[in-house]
């Protein structure tokens, strides 16, 4: 039996050699982002996601991101509300767009994902979409972290929890 390293391993091994605090979103994000105009239909968006094998699309209007639609939106919103597939994609997109900056620490992305209960975040420089970071990207990065990085991230999380529930805030 032959075990092959997933293609992302080399990228994350080099990141693991540095401190977790210094790993930026740009180091981890996917640079290929698929977008669709807000005038598209649910069916056109679903077909685009199938053809490009992605789990989300950024919805654009006047060359600016105005929302995001994920495979989960199709499963939950379309099925639950029985929207016709000819309905506009705007009807099921999540808006406003929660986004992060490529220069931010991966902790920022993790915090936004946790607080907003989302799994995918567009990465914006100004109003331009330059990438996408997902919870899978973060898990892949964590899979090659050293124990010191994990301990540091753990204490960061504990400090946030205590701050949230502290009577002194």
C-alpha positions as CSV (number, residue, x, y, z in Angstrom):
1,X,0.0,0.0,0.0
2,X,1.3,3.4,-0.9
3,X,0.4,6.5,1.1
4,X,0.7,9.8,-0.7
5,X,0.9,13.1,1.0
6,X,-1.9,15.4,0.0
7,X,-0.8,18.2,-2.3
8,X,-1.2,20.9,0.4
9,X,1.3,19.2,2.9
10,X,4.5,20.9,1.5
11,X,2.9,24.3,1.7
12,X,1.8,23.8,5.3
13,X,5.1,22.1,6.5
14,X,7.0,25.2,5.6
15,X,4.4,27.3,7.4
16,X,4.6,25.1,10.5
17,X,8.3,25.9,10.8
18,X,7.3,29.5,11.5
19,X,5.3,30.8,14.5
20,X,1.5,30.4,14.1
21,X,1.1,34.1,14.9
22,X,3.1,35.1,11.8
23,X,1.1,32.9,9.4
24,X,-1.1,35.2,7.3
25,X,-4.2,34.5,5.5
26,X,-2.3,35.1,2.2
27,X,-0.1,32.1,3.1
28,X,-3.1,29.7,3.4
29,X,-5.9,31.0,1.2
30,X,-6.8,29.8,-2.3
31,X,-6.1,32.4,-4.9
32,X,-8.7,31.0,-7.4
33,X,-12.1,32.4,-6.6
34,X,-15.1,31.8,-8.7
35,X,-17.7,34.6,-8.9
36,X,-21.0,35.1,-10.6
37,X,-23.1,38.2,-11.4
38,X,-26.1,38.8,-9.1
39,X,-28.4,38.6,-12.1
40,X,-27.7,34.9,-12.5
41,X,-30.3,32.3,-11.6
42,X,-30.0,29.6,-8.9
43,X,-29.6,27.0,-11.6
44,X,-26.8,28.9,-13.4
45,X,-25.0,29.3,-10.1
46,X,-25.4,25.6,-9.2
47,X,-24.2,24.5,-12.7
48,X,-21.1,26.8,-12.4
49,X,-20.3,25.3,-9.0
50,X,-20.6,21.8,-10.4
51,X,-18.5,22.7,-13.5
52,X,-15.7,24.3,-11.5
53,X,-15.9,21.9,-8.6
54,X,-16.1,24.6,-5.9
55,X,-18.2,24.8,-2.8
56,X,-18.9,28.5,-3.0
57,X,-19.4,31.5,-5.3
58,X,-18.9,35.1,-4.6
59,X,-21.9,37.1,-5.9
60,X,-20.8,40.3,-7.6
61,X,-22.7,43.4,-8.6
62,X,-21.0,46.3,-10.4
63,X,-17.7,44.5,-9.9
64,X,-18.1,44.5,-6.1
65,X,-18.8,41.5,-3.9
66,X,-22.3,41.7,-2.4
67,X,-22.8,38.2,-1.1
68,X,-21.7,34.6,-1.1
69,X,-23.5,31.4,-1.9
70,X,-22.3,28.0,-0.7
71,X,-23.3,24.4,-1.4
72,X,-25.0,24.5,2.0
73,X,-27.2,27.4,0.8
74,X,-28.5,25.2,-1.9
75,X,-29.2,22.3,0.4
76,X,-30.9,24.3,3.1
77,X,-32.4,27.4,1.5
78,X,-33.5,26.1,-1.9
79,X,-34.9,22.8,-0.5
80,X,-36.5,24.3,2.6
81,X,-38.2,27.2,0.7
82,X,-38.8,25.3,-2.5
83,X,-37.4,28.1,-4.6
84,X,-37.7,27.5,-8.3
85,X,-34.3,27.1,-9.9
86,X,-35.1,30.0,-12.1
87,X,-35.1,32.4,-9.1
88,X,-32.3,34.9,-8.8
89,X,-29.2,33.8,-6.9
90,X,-29.6,36.9,-4.8
91,X,-32.6,35.2,-3.1
92,X,-30.4,32.6,-1.4
93,X,-27.1,34.3,-1.0
94,X,-25.7,35.3,2.4
95,X,-25.2,39.0,2.7
96,X,-23.4,41.1,3.8
97,X,-20.2,39.6,2.9
98,X,-17.9,38.8,5.9
99,X,-14.4,39.1,4.6
100,X,-10.8,39.2,5.8
101,X,-7.6,40.9,4.6
102,X,-4.8,38.8,3.2
103,X,-2.3,40.5,5.6
104,X,-4.3,39.4,8.6
105,X,-3.2,36.5,10.8
106,X,-5.0,33.2,10.2
107,X,-6.3,33.7,13.8
108,X,-8.4,36.6,12.4
109,X,-10.0,34.3,9.9
110,X,-10.6,31.6,12.5
111,X,-12.2,34.2,14.9
112,X,-14.5,35.6,12.1
113,X,-15.5,32.1,11.1
114,X,-16.3,31.1,14.7
115,X,-18.1,34.4,15.6
116,X,-20.2,34.5,12.3
117,X,-20.7,30.7,12.1
118,X,-19.4,30.5,8.6
119,X,-17.0,28.1,6.9
120,X,-15.8,30.2,3.9
121,X,-14.5,33.7,3.8
122,X,-13.6,35.8,0.8
123,X,-10.3,37.6,1.1
124,X,-10.5,41.2,0.0
125,X,-7.9,43.9,-0.7
126,X,-9.9,47.0,-0.8
127,X,-13.0,45.9,-2.8
128,X,-11.2,43.4,-4.9
129,X,-11.6,39.7,-4.2
130,X,-8.1,38.2,-4.2
131,X,-8.8,34.8,-2.6
132,X,-10.9,32.5,-0.4
133,X,-10.1,30.9,2.9
134,X,-12.0,28.0,4.3
135,X,-12.3,26.1,7.5
136,X,-10.6,23.2,5.6
137,X,-7.6,25.4,4.8
138,X,-7.3,26.1,8.6
139,X,-7.6,22.4,9.5
140,X,-5.0,21.5,6.9
141,X,-2.7,24.1,8.3
142,X,-3.3,22.8,11.9
143,X,-2.6,19.3,10.8
144,X,1.1,20.1,10.4
145,X,1.5,22.5,13.3
146,X,4.0,21.7,16.0
147,X,3.0,21.3,19.6
148,X,4.1,24.8,20.6
149,X,1.9,26.4,17.9
150,X,-1.1,24.3,19.1
151,X,-0.5,25.4,22.7
152,X,-0.2,29.0,21.6
153,X,-3.5,28.8,19.7
154,X,-5.2,27.0,22.7
155,X,-4.2,29.8,25.1
156,X,-5.4,32.4,22.6
157,X,-8.8,30.7,22.5
158,X,-9.0,30.4,26.3
159,X,-8.1,34.1,26.7
160,X,-11.0,35.0,24.3
161,X,-13.4,32.9,26.3
162,X,-12.4,34.4,29.6
163,X,-12.6,37.9,28.2
164,X,-16.1,37.3,26.9
165,X,-17.4,36.1,30.2
166,X,-15.3,38.2,32.5
167,X,-17.2,40.5,34.9
168,X,-14.4,43.1,34.6
169,X,-15.2,44.0,30.9
